[in-house]
Amino acid sequence: MGGESRGRRPAQTARNGGTATHPLDINMVKVAEREEREGIVLWRRPVTTLHYCSRELLIELVRLVRKLWRNRLMVVLALMLVALGVVIYYTDGEHQESIRRLEKQLLWCLYWVGLGVLSSVGLGTGLHTFLLYLGPHIAAVTLAAYECESLDFPEPPYPDEIVCPAEAGPAAHITMWSVMSKVRLEAFMWGAGTALGELPPYFMARAARLSGVQPDDEDFEEFEELRKKKNAGDLSLLDRAKLGVERLVERVGFFGILACASIPNPLFDLAGITCGHFLVPFWTFFGATLIGKAVIKMHIQKMFVIITFNEHLVETAVDLLGRLPLGDKVQGPFKDLLDKQKEKLHRKPGQGVAQSSESLLSAIFEKVIIIMVVYFVVSIVNSMAQSYHKRLHRPKGRKVAKD
């Protein structure tokens, strides 16, 4: 028996690839691979990162072409509809005025939906488009409403530019609710975009559960580790918060997802993974996420911005700056910014603004936007390069869950 066992082990080892690997060795290899993958970033290994990113991009493009070919009937139908739309768009007639209005509204909605997707989609890091675009837009509308004593900004240039009405009508009573109504469309579309950006983790976890395959992704590995440590007593505060999100979604369902989506929640990706893992129906997950993010959460954020940029509150805050140590140096640029913004509001539509009106704060804000956008692009390049590295070290015989 002992001789048979000793004789059987080499054969079994040979069938497994020639060497027997201990589970501890496998874990050490995984840790080494993860450390190597984390070092593949532009500021450490720029050539390797760009090479891996281009290879991963090519693979994704090939996969997209194959998907389009498999659904070529739908692609042909879509192209025919697009061709019909182009013909109608360029054909002269009475319908052109309606088409122009529809085009402007559609592009405006798509703009905010796209910014919302960029804010929440899992591409290494999100672009904080609320702080960079929607928040300043709501703030500008709020300040203009109190300065102009009206919300009937002329179109055009609104919404691209905000200008007070040329003919001063009866002063309107500006309230928080009237300002919220003015920016409701763009806020809802931005919130809907953030809900769309939460779908990839849900679909990936759902596909992995249905196929019975564990995906090669740190987020899913972290999810499994948290599930193993449920009964452990050495959980950190962050781990307890993540487990709390998982329990809430798992036990309460629709209303648990709604509660997680209705508040600023950086752990909501875990809710999407949990819903996909437990095969929560798509419309239950997306419906609760859409209502929470595009309706409830957006109204809370709008109220906060509108209250913060109330005319009297802003002026009080600027006056208080002067009482702080070195406040005079900070108060000046803020007063200059407010004065220039009010001056812009009272110009005629289409009238340019003098270059000298550009303040130091607006110039700094533009530089901050450029830096954040560059960082966002760099994070995408790093993420794609690391995905290709993960693809290279994936076991050959292992299947991957399809999209």
C-alpha positions as CSV (number, residue, x, y, z in Angstrom):
1,M,0.0,0.0,0.0
2,G,2.8,2.4,1.0
3,G,4.6,1.5,-2.2
4,E,1.5,2.0,-4.3
5,S,1.0,5.4,-2.7
6,R,4.6,6.4,-3.3
7,G,4.3,5.2,-6.9
8,R,1.0,7.0,-7.5
9,R,2.2,10.5,-6.3
10,P,4.6,11.1,-9.2
11,A,2.0,10.2,-11.7
12,Q,-0.5,12.4,-10.1
13,T,2.1,15.2,-10.0
14,A,2.9,14.7,-13.6
15,R,-0.8,14.9,-14.6
16,N,-1.1,18.2,-12.7
17,G,1.7,19.8,-14.7
18,G,4.9,18.2,-13.3
19,T,5.1,19.9,-9.9
20,A,2.9,19.8,-6.8
21,T,2.0,23.2,-5.5
22,H,1.2,23.8,-1.8
23,P,-1.8,26.1,-1.1
24,L,0.6,28.3,0.9
25,D,2.8,28.7,-2.1
26,I,-0.2,29.6,-4.2
27,N,-1.1,32.4,-1.8
28,M,2.5,33.7,-1.8
29,V,2.4,33.7,-5.6
30,K,-0.9,35.6,-5.6
31,V,0.5,38.2,-3.1
32,A,3.7,38.6,-5.2
33,E,1.6,39.1,-8.4
34,R,-0.6,41.6,-6.7
35,E,2.4,43.6,-5.4
36,E,3.9,43.5,-9.0
37,R,0.5,44.6,-10.4
38,E,0.2,47.5,-8.0
39,G,3.6,48.7,-9.3
40,I,2.4,49.0,-12.9
41,V,1.6,52.7,-12.9
42,L,2.7,55.5,-15.2
43,W,5.0,57.2,-12.7
44,R,6.9,54.0,-11.9
45,R,6.9,51.9,-15.1
46,P,5.6,54.2,-17.9
47,V,6.7,52.1,-20.9
48,T,5.3,48.8,-19.4
49,T,2.1,50.6,-18.3
50,L,1.5,52.1,-21.8
51,H,2.3,48.8,-23.5
52,Y,-0.1,46.8,-21.3
53,C,-2.8,49.5,-21.6
54,S,-2.6,49.4,-25.4
55,R,-2.8,45.6,-25.4
56,E,-5.8,45.6,-23.1
57,L,-7.5,48.3,-25.2
58,L,-6.9,46.2,-28.3
59,I,-8.4,43.1,-26.6
60,E,-11.5,45.0,-25.5
61,L,-11.9,46.4,-29.0
62,V,-11.7,42.9,-30.5
63,R,-14.3,41.7,-27.9
64,L,-16.6,44.6,-28.8
65,V,-16.3,43.8,-32.6
66,R,-17.2,40.2,-31.9
67,K,-20.2,41.2,-29.8
68,L,-21.4,43.5,-32.6
69,W,-20.9,40.6,-35.1
70,R,-22.9,38.2,-33.0
71,N,-25.7,40.8,-32.8
72,R,-25.3,42.0,-36.4
73,L,-29.1,41.9,-37.0
74,M,-29.6,44.5,-34.3
75,V,-26.6,46.5,-35.5
76,V,-28.0,46.6,-39.0
77,L,-31.4,47.7,-37.7
78,A,-29.8,50.4,-35.5
79,L,-27.8,51.7,-38.5
80,M,-31.0,51.9,-40.6
81,L,-32.7,53.9,-37.9
82,V,-29.7,56.2,-37.6
83,A,-29.7,56.6,-41.4
84,L,-33.4,57.5,-41.4
85,G,-32.8,60.0,-38.6
86,V,-30.0,61.6,-40.6
87,V,-32.3,62.0,-43.6
88,I,-35.0,63.6,-41.5
89,Y,-32.5,65.8,-39.8
90,Y,-31.1,67.3,-43.0
91,T,-34.4,67.5,-44.9
92,D,-35.8,71.0,-45.0
93,G,-39.3,71.5,-43.7
94,E,-41.5,72.9,-40.9
95,H,-40.2,70.1,-38.6
96,Q,-36.7,71.7,-38.4
97,E,-37.6,74.0,-35.6
98,S,-38.9,71.1,-33.4
99,I,-35.8,69.1,-34.3
100,R,-33.5,71.9,-33.2
101,R,-35.3,72.2,-29.9
102,L,-35.2,68.4,-29.4
103,E,-31.5,68.3,-30.4
104,K,-30.6,70.9,-27.8
105,Q,-32.5,69.3,-25.0
106,L,-31.2,65.8,-25.9
107,L,-27.6,67.0,-26.0
108,W,-28.1,68.8,-22.7
109,C,-29.4,65.6,-21.0
110,L,-26.7,63.4,-22.5
111,Y,-24.1,65.8,-21.2
112,W,-25.2,65.5,-17.6
113,V,-25.8,61.7,-17.9
114,G,-22.3,61.3,-19.2
115,L,-20.9,63.3,-16.3
116,G,-22.9,61.2,-13.8
117,V,-21.5,58.0,-15.3
118,L,-18.0,59.4,-15.1
119,S,-18.6,60.1,-11.4
120,S,-19.5,56.6,-10.4
121,V,-18.2,54.1,-13.0
122,G,-15.5,51.7,-11.8
123,L,-12.5,52.8,-13.8
124,G,-9.9,52.9,-11.0
125,T,-11.3,56.2,-9.6
126,G,-14.3,58.4,-10.3
127,L,-14.2,61.9,-11.6
128,H,-15.9,64.1,-9.0
129,T,-18.2,65.8,-11.5
130,F,-20.7,67.0,-8.9
131,L,-18.0,69.2,-7.3
132,L,-16.6,70.2,-10.7
133,Y,-19.7,70.7,-12.8
134,L,-23.2,70.2,-11.3
135,G,-22.5,71.8,-7.9
136,P,-21.0,75.0,-9.5
137,H,-23.9,75.1,-12.0
138,I,-26.5,75.0,-9.2
139,A,-24.5,77.6,-7.3
140,A,-24.4,79.9,-10.3
141,V,-28.2,79.6,-10.9
142,T,-28.8,80.3,-7.2
143,L,-26.6,83.4,-7.2
144,A,-28.1,84.6,-10.5
145,A,-31.7,84.1,-9.2
146,Y,-31.1,86.3,-6.2
147,E,-29.2,88.9,-8.2
148,C,-31.6,89.1,-11.1
149,E,-34.7,88.6,-8.9
150,S,-35.9,86.2,-11.7
151,L,-35.4,82.7,-13.0
152,D,-36.5,83.6,-16.6
153,F,-33.0,83.7,-18.0
154,P,-33.1,84.3,-21.8
155,E,-32.6,81.3,-24.1
156,P,-30.1,81.4,-25.7
157,P,-27.6,81.8,-24.0
158,Y,-29.1,79.8,-21.1
159,P,-28.1,77.2,-20.1
160,D,-24.7,77.7,-21.6
161,E,-24.5,81.1,-20.0
162,I,-26.6,82.9,-17.4
163,V,-27.7,86.4,-18.1
164,C,-30.4,88.5,-16.4
165,P,-33.5,89.3,-18.5
166,A,-33.0,92.5,-20.5
167,E,-36.6,93.7,-19.7
168,A,-37.0,94.0,-16.0
169,G,-40.4,92.5,-15.1
170,P,-42.0,92.4,-11.6
171,A,-39.5,91.0,-9.1
172,A,-40.1,87.4,-8.4
173,H,-40.1,85.9,-4.9
174,I,-37.1,83.6,-5.1
175,T,-37.3,80.5,-2.9
176,M,-35.3,77.3,-2.5
177,W,-38.0,75.3,-4.3
178,S,-38.2,77.6,-7.3
179,V,-34.4,77.3,-7.8
180,M,-34.6,73.5,-7.3
181,S,-37.3,73.4,-10.1
182,K,-35.0,75.4,-12.4
183,V,-32.1,72.9,-12.1
184,R,-34.3,69.7,-11.7
185,L,-33.6,68.3,-15.2
186,E,-29.8,68.5,-15.1
187,A,-29.7,67.2,-11.5
188,F,-32.0,64.2,-12.4
189,M,-30.0,63.4,-15.5
190,W,-26.7,63.5,-13.5
191,G,-28.2,61.3,-10.8
192,A,-29.4,58.8,-13.5
193,G,-25.9,58.7,-14.9
194,T,-24.5,57.8,-11.5
195,A,-27.1,55.0,-11.3
196,L,-25.9,53.7,-14.7
197,G,-22.3,53.8,-13.5
198,E,-23.2,51.3,-10.7
199,L,-24.3,48.6,-13.1
200,P,-20.9,47.1,-14.1
201,P,-20.2,45.6,-10.6
202,Y,-23.8,44.2,-10.5
203,F,-23.5,42.5,-13.9
204,M,-20.0,41.1,-13.2
205,A,-21.1,39.6,-9.9
206,R,-24.3,38.2,-11.4
207,A,-22.4,36.7,-14.4
208,A,-19.9,35.1,-12.0
209,R,-22.6,33.6,-9.8
210,L,-24.5,32.2,-12.8
211,S,-21.4,30.6,-14.3
212,G,-20.0,29.4,-11.0
213,V,-16.7,31.1,-11.6
214,Q,-14.9,33.4,-9.2
215,P,-13.8,36.5,-11.2
216,D,-10.2,37.8,-11.0
217,D,-10.9,41.1,-9.4
218,E,-9.7,42.6,-6.1
219,D,-13.2,43.9,-5.3
220,F,-14.7,40.4,-5.5
221,E,-11.8,38.9,-3.6
222,E,-12.4,41.5,-0.9
223,F,-16.1,40.6,-0.9
224,E,-15.3,37.0,-0.3
225,E,-12.8,37.8,2.5
226,L,-15.5,39.9,4.2
227,R,-17.9,37.0,4.0
228,K,-15.4,34.7,5.6
229,K,-14.6,37.2,8.5
230,K,-18.3,37.7,9.4
231,N,-17.9,35.8,12.7
232,A,-14.4,37.2,13.5
233,G,-13.9,39.7,16.3
234,D,-11.0,41.6,14.8
235,L,-12.9,43.6,12.1
236,S,-12.0,47.2,11.6
237,L,-14.6,50.0,11.5
238,L,-14.4,50.1,7.7
239,D,-15.0,46.3,7.5
240,R,-18.0,46.6,9.8
241,A,-19.4,49.3,7.7
242,K,-19.0,47.2,4.6
243,L,-20.6,44.2,6.3
244,G,-23.4,46.5,7.4
245,V,-24.1,47.5,3.8
246,E,-24.1,43.9,2.7
247,R,-26.5,42.8,5.5
248,L,-28.9,45.7,4.8
249,V,-29.1,44.9,1.1
250,E,-29.3,41.2,1.6
251,R,-32.1,41.3,4.3
252,V,-34.2,44.3,3.3
253,G,-33.9,44.1,-0.5
254,F,-35.4,47.0,-2.4
255,F,-35.6,49.3,0.5
256,G,-32.1,48.4,1.7
257,I,-30.7,49.3,-1.7
258,L,-32.8,52.5,-1.7
259,A,-31.4,53.5,1.7
260,C,-27.8,52.9,0.6
261,A,-28.3,54.8,-2.7
262,S,-30.1,57.8,-1.0
263,I,-27.1,59.0,1.0
264,P,-23.5,59.8,0.0
265,N,-22.1,56.2,0.2
266,P,-18.6,55.4,-1.0
267,L,-19.3,51.7,-0.3
268,F,-22.2,51.4,-2.7
269,D,-20.1,49.3,-5.1
270,L,-20.3,46.6,-2.5
271,A,-24.1,46.9,-2.6
272,G,-24.0,46.3,-6.4
273,I,-21.7,43.2,-5.9
274,T,-24.0,41.9,-3.2
275,C,-27.1,42.3,-5.4
276,G,-25.4,40.6,-8.3
277,H,-24.1,37.7,-6.1
278,F,-27.5,37.0,-4.7
279,L,-29.2,37.3,-8.1
280,V,-31.4,40.3,-7.1
281,P,-33.6,41.1,-10.1
282,F,-32.2,43.8,-12.4
283,W,-35.2,46.2,-12.1
284,T,-35.2,45.8,-8.3
285,F,-31.6,46.8,-8.1
286,F,-31.6,49.5,-10.8
287,G,-35.0,50.9,-9.8
288,A,-34.0,51.4,-6.2
289,T,-30.6,52.8,-7.3
290,L,-32.2,55.2,-9.7
291,I,-34.8,56.5,-7.2
292,G,-32.3,56.8,-4.5
293,K,-29.6,58.6,-6.5
294,A,-31.6,60.6,-9.0
295,V,-34.5,61.7,-6.8
296,I,-33.8,61.5,-3.1
297,K,-30.0,62.0,-2.9
298,M,-30.1,64.7,-5.6
299,H,-32.7,66.7,-3.8
300,I,-30.6,66.6,-0.6
301,Q,-27.5,67.7,-2.5
302,K,-29.5,70.5,-4.3
303,M,-30.9,71.8,-1.1
304,F,-27.4,71.9,0.5
305,V,-25.9,73.8,-2.4
306,I,-28.8,76.3,-2.7
307,I,-28.8,77.0,1.0
308,T,-25.0,77.4,1.0
309,F,-25.0,79.9,-1.9
310,N,-28.0,81.9,-0.6
311,E,-27.1,85.6,-1.3
312,H,-27.3,86.7,2.3
313,L,-25.3,83.7,3.5
314,V,-22.6,84.2,1.0
315,E,-22.2,87.9,1.8
316,T,-22.1,87.1,5.5
317,A,-19.4,84.5,4.9
318,V,-17.3,86.9,2.9
319,D,-17.6,89.5,5.7
320,L,-16.6,87.0,8.3
321,L,-13.5,86.2,6.3
322,G,-12.2,89.7,7.0
323,R,-12.3,89.1,10.8
324,L,-10.0,86.0,10.6
325,P,-6.2,86.2,10.8
326,L,-4.9,87.2,7.4
327,G,-8.5,87.3,6.3
328,D,-8.1,90.5,4.4
329,K,-5.9,88.8,1.9
330,V,-8.4,86.1,1.3
331,Q,-11.5,88.4,1.5
332,G,-10.3,90.5,-1.5
333,P,-10.2,87.7,-4.1
334,F,-13.7,86.4,-3.0
335,K,-15.2,89.9,-3.2
336,D,-13.7,90.4,-6.6
337,L,-15.1,87.1,-7.8
338,L,-18.6,88.0,-6.6
339,D,-18.4,91.4,-8.2
340,K,-17.3,90.0,-11.5
341,Q,-20.0,87.3,-11.5
342,K,-22.7,89.9,-10.9
343,E,-21.2,92.1,-13.7
344,K,-21.5,89.1,-16.1
345,L,-25.1,88.6,-15.2
346,H,-26.1,92.1,-16.2
347,R,-24.4,92.1,-19.6
348,K,-26.4,91.7,-22.9
349,P,-26.8,88.2,-24.3
350,G,-23.8,87.4,-26.6
351,Q,-21.7,90.2,-25.3
352,G,-18.2,89.1,-24.5
353,V,-16.5,89.5,-21.2
354,A,-13.2,91.5,-20.9
355,Q,-10.2,89.3,-20.2
356,S,-9.3,91.4,-17.2
357,S,-12.4,90.2,-15.4
358,E,-10.9,86.8,-14.9
359,S,-10.1,86.5,-11.2
360,L,-7.4,84.6,-9.4
361,L,-10.0,82.2,-7.9
362,S,-11.5,81.3,-11.3
363,A,-8.0,80.7,-12.7
364,I,-7.2,78.4,-9.8
365,F,-10.5,76.5,-10.2
366,E,-9.7,75.9,-13.9
367,K,-6.3,74.5,-13.0
368,V,-7.9,72.2,-10.4
369,I,-10.3,70.9,-13.0
370,I,-7.5,70.2,-15.5
371,I,-5.5,68.4,-12.8
372,M,-8.4,66.2,-11.7
373,V,-9.3,65.3,-15.3
374,V,-5.6,64.4,-16.0
375,Y,-5.5,62.3,-12.9
376,F,-8.8,60.5,-13.9
377,V,-7.3,59.7,-17.4
378,V,-4.1,58.4,-15.7
379,S,-6.1,56.2,-13.4
380,I,-7.9,54.7,-16.4
381,V,-4.6,53.9,-18.1
382,N,-3.2,52.4,-14.9
383,S,-6.4,50.3,-14.4
384,M,-6.3,48.9,-18.0
385,A,-2.6,48.1,-17.7
386,Q,-3.2,46.2,-14.5
387,S,-6.1,44.4,-16.0
388,Y,-3.8,43.1,-18.8
389,H,-1.2,42.1,-16.2
390,K,-4.0,40.1,-14.4
391,R,-4.9,38.5,-17.7
392,L,-1.3,37.4,-18.3
393,H,-1.1,35.7,-14.9
394,R,-4.5,34.0,-15.1
395,P,-4.3,30.2,-15.0
396,K,-4.6,28.8,-18.5
397,G,-7.3,26.3,-17.7
398,R,-9.5,28.8,-15.9
399,K,-12.6,30.1,-17.4
400,V,-13.7,33.6,-17.0
401,A,-17.3,34.8,-16.6
402,K,-18.5,36.3,-19.8
403,D,-20.0,39.7,-20.0
